[in-house]
Amino acid sequence: MPDGSLTALLGPSGGGKSTLLRVVAGLEVPDSGTIEFDGQDVTGIPVRDRGIGFCFQHYAPFRHLTVRKNVAFGLEVRKRPKAEIRAKVDELLGLVKIDHLADRYPSQLSGGQRQRMALARALAIEPQLLLLDEPFGALDAQVRQELRVWLRELHEKISVTTVLVTHDQEEAMEVADHLAIINEGRLEQIGHPAEMYDHPANEFVMKFLGPATQLDGSWVRPHDLVVHRDPAEGDFAGTVERVTHLGFEVRVDVTMAEGGPAWVQLSRGAATELDLGPGDPVWISRAASTGQNVVDPAGAPDAATVAQGLAPPATPVSSAEPSTDDLAPSTAR
């Protein structure tokens, strides 16, 4: 991954994301292959000597220490000068916007504040690589949204090479410079978020990165389909089964005359103009720009495509969960 980038490992629960992160960190030993930092093989280097910062979903704070002492812990273990520690901690607490909470204990913080403290603690040792394992997974939706914006802004300021594990597609698309899609221990595709959304390597990536439906045997984005009251050449006939209003958008479920069920995502304005209801006959076509968003189930990438880097070869990994005991060695050399 590029130096200074933020890469999201995205995939369903149990797909191997956290295990891959643990292998990169040195908490797990790979069955084969190597881990390289700046061209140096670090596969056999202990976790404490890899220069990695950790921030997990369950932040494992030192409950008997204040926020300031939590953030300073890694620096104190490394026996840095007190003046340097004080200055660094003050800088980080200001950066993550909890400097006014420096003398509180973890139990006195909200979930979002504890996560900011955990990230400041991980950054204190000036890691060459920052690993974030679903850091916002235990927080409510509104706090997650706020912290996603904050993390993106923070990363632009500090530019530490970062790997974020998440199963939240919106979070990955919003925060990351690059995505790596993992499914059942296999790396499905790597690339920029917009490129992968528009050019998915296979059916799984197409369906996992956003809404998808089938039309004429191919997978397409529902928002790239157009509904007509009157037939035109090339349109596909169907019957409306259900119209569901979802705030700013409307979902129209259709039973196609050929090919089974499909659904279309419409704006409220378009839905109002069409005035659709169950039982109405409709005709569906692809919008002019949908060619890039179509996946033929039979069109899996061949060996030549994999070799060109458009669809990385499958890479199996095993599965395990991090424990707080694994975190302690990372704070000392």
Helices and strands as residue ranges (DSSP letters): E 6-10, H 17-25, E 36-37, E 40-41, G 47-49, E 52-56, H 67-77, H 82-95, G 99-101, G 106-108, H 111-124, E 129-133, H 141-158, E 162-166, H 169-175, E 178-183, E 186-191, H 193-198, H 203-209, E 213-215, E 218-220, G 222-224, E 225-228, E 236-246, E 249-256, E 260-267, H 268-274, E 281-286, G 290-293, H 303-307, H 324-327, G 328-331
